[in-house]
Amino acid sequence: MPYVITTRCVDLKDSACVRECPVDCIYEGARALYINPEECIDCGACAPVCPNDAVYFDQEVPEALQASIADNAAFFSLPLVDGAPLGNPGGARSVGPVDADTPLVAAQPPQVGTEA
């Protein structure tokens, strides 16, 4: 997985990264954004525009946020949507917002200043 959106994004879903992504691989969950690891082309355009410092190259995720690596991928592999995994639909715009999150994100306490 090239880039990861960490739990620093929970309830703060700033969409600057979505606007910068040239391949539409950043999906919106109920409380966070997720990068599809199979669709990301590793361009890095998303990381510098994130005002929450939530996006990292997978090899550079701080130790305290390491659980976000597997969790980000889980958004696409767990049966979160109608009992089935989201998989690799080929673009977030065609899917739209998903009213679900991974267990790690769902367990996070609400963040101050939330947009959700």
CORKA-V511624 format. One record per run of one state. SS is the DSSP state (a for helix, b for strand, c for the rest). FROM is the first residue (numbers start at 0). TO is the last residue. If there is no record, write none. Layout:
SS FROM TO
SS FROM TO
This chain:
c 0 1
b 2 4
c 5 5
a 6 8
c 9 14
a 15 19
c 20 24
b 25 27
c 28 31
b 32 34
c 35 45
a 46 48
c 49 53
b 54 56
a 57 59
c 60 61
a 62 64
c 65 65
a 66 76
c 77 79
b 80 80
c 81 82
b 83 83
c 84 90
a 91 94
c 95 101
a 102 105
c 106 115
